[in-house]
Amino acid sequence: MLFMVVEHFRDNDMIPVYRRLRESGRSLPEGLEYIDSWVEANFSRCFQLMRCDDLKLLQGWILEWRDCGVTFEIVPVVTSAVARAVVEPHLEPREPGPDEAAAGS
């Protein structure tokens, strides 16, 4: 499963987190995959996309970072392609565009 992990840096100070990251790396357990991350321009939050099949791995990893002045939100997510495939059967039939209508005649 995919998870968007939202880190909230205390007082918009990400220095303790980046210091630990530089010294020790991400310290990911086997089975937890870091995909990518984005940091808000004012340094108040970081959004990390993670993948794992066992939520306990993610929860354990978060507990290891609790001493760095950061709190976490865990949001299960799916890709847009997966969401589109789920929604598609519930959409009304698509009207053919002008080019498609002309090609069919």
Phi and psi in degrees as GROMACS dihedral restraints (atoms count N, CA, C in turn):
[ dihedral_restraints ]
;  ai    aj    ak    al  type     phi  dphi    fc
    3     4     5     6     1   -99.0    20    10
    4     5     6     7     1   143.1    20    10
    6     7     8     9     1  -134.1    20    10
    7     8     9    10     1   133.1    20    10
    9    10    11    12     1   -92.9    20    10
   10    11    12    13     1   115.8    20    10
   12    13    14    15     1  -100.5    20    10
   13    14    15    16     1   119.0    20    10
   15    16    17    18     1  -103.9    20    10
   16    17    18    19     1   115.7    20    10
   18    19    20    21     1   -95.8    20    10
   19    20    21    22     1   132.7    20    10
   21    22    23    24     1  -109.0    20    10
   22    23    24    25     1   116.2    20    10
   24    25    26    27     1   -84.2    20    10
   25    26    27    28     1   127.7    20    10
   27    28    29    30     1   -60.8    20    10
   28    29    30    31     1   129.2    20    10
   30    31    32    33     1    56.9    20    10
   31    32    33    34     1    29.1    20    10
   33    34    35    36     1    55.9    20    10
   34    35    36    37     1    29.0    20    10
   36    37    38    39     1  -108.4    20    10
   37    38    39    40     1   101.3    20    10
   39    40    41    42     1   -93.5    20    10
   40    41    42    43     1     0.9    20    10
   42    43    44    45     1   -56.1    20    10
   43    44    45    46     1   -46.0    20    10
   45    46    47    48     1   -60.0    20    10
   46    47    48    49     1   -37.2    20    10
   48    49    50    51     1   -68.9    20    10
   49    50    51    52     1   -45.9    20    10
   51    52    53    54     1   -67.6    20    10
   52    53    54    55     1   -33.3    20    10
   54    55    56    57     1   -64.0    20    10
   55    56    57    58     1   -47.5    20    10
   57    58    59    60     1   -65.3    20    10
   58    59    60    61     1   -39.3    20    10
   60    61    62    63     1   -59.2    20    10
   61    62    63    64     1   -42.5    20    10
   63    64    65    66     1   -66.1    20    10
   64    65    66    67     1   -39.6    20    10
   66    67    68    69     1   -78.6    20    10
   67    68    69    70     1   -36.8    20    10
   69    70    71    72     1  -123.5    20    10
   70    71    72    73     1    -5.9    20    10
   72    73    74    75     1    76.0    20    10
   73    74    75    76     1  -170.5    20    10
   75    76    77    78     1   -76.4    20    10
   76    77    78    79     1   -20.4    20    10
   78    79    80    81     1    56.6    20    10
   79    80    81    82     1    45.3    20    10
   81    82    83    84     1   -78.3    20    10
   82    83    84    85     1   133.7    20    10
   84    85    86    87     1   -72.4    20    10
   85    86    87    88     1   157.3    20    10
   87    88    89    90     1   -55.8    20    10
   88    89    90    91     1   128.0    20    10
   90    91    92    93     1   101.5    20    10
   91    92    93    94     1    -9.8    20    10
   93    94    95    96     1  -108.9    20    10
   94    95    96    97     1   120.0    20    10
   96    97    98    99     1  -111.4    20    10
   97    98    99   100     1   125.3    20    10
   99   100   101   102     1   -83.4    20    10
  100   101   102   103     1   129.0    20    10
  102   103   104   105     1  -102.0    20    10
  103   104   105   106     1   -53.9    20    10
  105   106   107   108     1  -168.7    20    10
  106   107   108   109     1   168.6    20    10
  108   109   110   111     1  -149.5    20    10
  109   110   111   112     1   159.6    20    10
  111   112   113   114     1  -138.1    20    10
  112   113   114   115     1   139.5    20    10
  114   115   116   117     1  -113.4    20    10
  115   116   117   118     1   133.6    20    10
  117   118   119   120     1   -62.4    20    10
  118   119   120   121     1   144.3    20    10
  120   121   122   123     1   -58.3    20    10
  121   122   123   124     1   -30.4    20    10
  123   124   125   126     1   -90.9    20    10
  124   125   126   127     1     9.0    20    10
  126   127   128   129     1    66.3    20    10
  127   128   129   130     1    21.3    20    10
  129   130   131   132     1   -87.9    20    10
  130   131   132   133     1   -26.3    20    10
  132   133   134   135     1  -141.7    20    10
  133   134   135   136     1   153.4    20    10
  135   136   137   138     1  -125.7    20    10
  136   137   138   139     1   138.2    20    10
  138   139   140   141     1  -112.6    20    10
  139   140   141   142     1   115.1    20    10
  141   142   143   144     1  -114.6    20    10
  142   143   144   145     1   132.4    20    10
  144   145   146   147     1   -96.2    20    10
  145   146   147   148     1   122.5    20    10
  147   148   149   150     1  -126.5    20    10
  148   149   150   151     1   155.8    20    10
  150   151   152   153     1  -130.9    20    10
  151   152   153   154     1   133.9    20    10
  153   154   155   156     1  -165.0    20    10
  154   155   156   157     1   158.8    20    10
  156   157   158   159     1   -98.9    20    10
  157   158   159   160     1   -11.3    20    10
  159   160   161   162     1  -125.2    20    10
  160   161   162   163     1   107.1    20    10
  162   163   164   165     1   -57.4    20    10
  163   164   165   166     1   -27.7    20    10
  165   166   167   168     1   -60.5    20    10
  166   167   168   169     1   -31.9    20    10
  168   169   170   171     1   -63.2    20    10
  169   170   171   172     1   -44.2    20    10
  171   172   173   174     1   -66.8    20    10
  172   173   174   175     1   -43.5    20    10
  174   175   176   177     1   -62.3    20    10
  175   176   177   178     1   -42.8    20    10
  177   178   179   180     1   -63.4    20    10
  178   179   180   181     1   -40.6    20    10
  180   181   182   183     1   -62.8    20    10
  181   182   183   184     1   -42.1    20    10
  183   184   185   186     1   -62.2    20    10
  184   185   186   187     1   -41.2    20    10
  186   187   188   189     1   -61.1    20    10
  187   188   189   190     1   -31.9    20    10
  189   190   191   192     1   -67.5    20    10
  190   191   192   193     1   -21.0    20    10
  192   193   194   195     1  -101.9    20    10
  193   194   195   196     1     4.6    20    10
  195   196   197   198     1   -66.2    20    10
  196   197   198   199     1   -17.4    20    10
  198   199   200   201     1   -86.2    20    10
  199   200   201   202     1     2.9    20    10
  201   202   203   204     1  -100.5    20    10
  202   203   204   205     1    13.0    20    10
  204   205   206   207     1    73.2    20    10
  205   206   207   208     1    36.4    20    10
  207   208   209   210     1  -134.3    20    10
  208   209   210   211     1   142.3    20    10
  210   211   212   213     1  -116.2    20    10
  211   212   213   214     1   158.5    20    10
  213   214   215   216     1  -127.0    20    10
  214   215   216   217     1   146.6    20    10
  216   217   218   219     1  -116.4    20    10
  217   218   219   220     1   141.0    20    10
  219   220   221   222     1  -116.1    20    10
  220   221   222   223     1   119.8    20    10
  222   223   224   225     1  -121.7    20    10
  223   224   225   226     1   110.0    20    10
  225   226   227   228     1   -64.5    20    10
  226   227   228   229     1   133.8    20    10
  228   229   230   231     1  -134.5    20    10
  229   230   231   232     1   162.3    20    10
  231   232   233   234     1  -127.2    20    10
  232   233   234   235     1   158.8    20    10
  234   235   236   237     1   -69.2    20    10
  235   236   237   238     1   160.5    20    10
  237   238   239   240     1   -60.2    20    10
  238   239   240   241     1   -36.8    20    10
  240   241   242   243     1   -63.0    20    10
  241   242   243   244     1   -40.7    20    10
  243   244   245   246     1   -66.7    20    10
  244   245   246   247     1   -44.9    20    10
  246   247   248   249     1   -61.1    20    10
  247   248   249   250     1   -42.4    20    10
  249   250   251   252     1   -61.6    20    10
  250   251   252   253     1   -41.5    20    10
  252   253   254   255     1   -64.3    20    10
  253   254   255   256     1   -34.9    20    10
  255   256   257   258     1   -71.8    20    10
  256   257   258   259     1   -39.2    20    10
  258   259   260   261     1   -78.5    20    10
  259   260   261   262     1   -33.1    20    10
  261   262   263   264     1   -49.1    20    10
  262   263   264   265     1   -46.9    20    10
  264   265   266   267     1   -64.1    20    10
  265   266   267   268     1   -15.7    20    10
  267   268   269   270     1   -95.9    20    10
  268   269   270   271     1    -2.1    20    10
  270   271   272   273     1   -84.1    20    10
  271   272   273   274     1   151.7    20    10
  273   274   275   276     1   -66.8    20    10
  274   275   276   277     1   155.3    20    10
  276   277   278   279     1   -56.2    20    10
  277   278   279   280     1   141.8    20    10
  279   280   281   282     1   -79.9    20    10
  280   281   282   283     1   133.1    20    10
  282   283   284   285     1   -75.1    20    10
  283   284   285   286     1   135.8    20    10
  285   286   287   288     1   -66.6    20    10
  286   287   288   289     1   141.0    20    10
  288   289   290   291     1   -72.9    20    10
  289   290   291   292     1   170.5    20    10
  291   292   293   294     1   -58.4    20    10
  292   293   294   295     1   -38.5    20    10
  294   295   296   297     1   -68.7    20    10
  295   296   297   298     1   -38.6    20    10
  297   298   299   300     1   -70.4    20    10
  298   299   300   301     1   -37.9    20    10
  300   301   302   303     1   -65.4    20    10
  301   302   303   304     1   -41.0    20    10
  303   304   305   306     1   -67.5    20    10
  304   305   306   307     1   -37.6    20    10
  306   307   308   309     1   -68.9    20    10
  307   308   309   310     1   -28.9    20    10
  309   310   311   312     1   -80.1    20    10
  310   311   312   313     1   -13.0    20    10
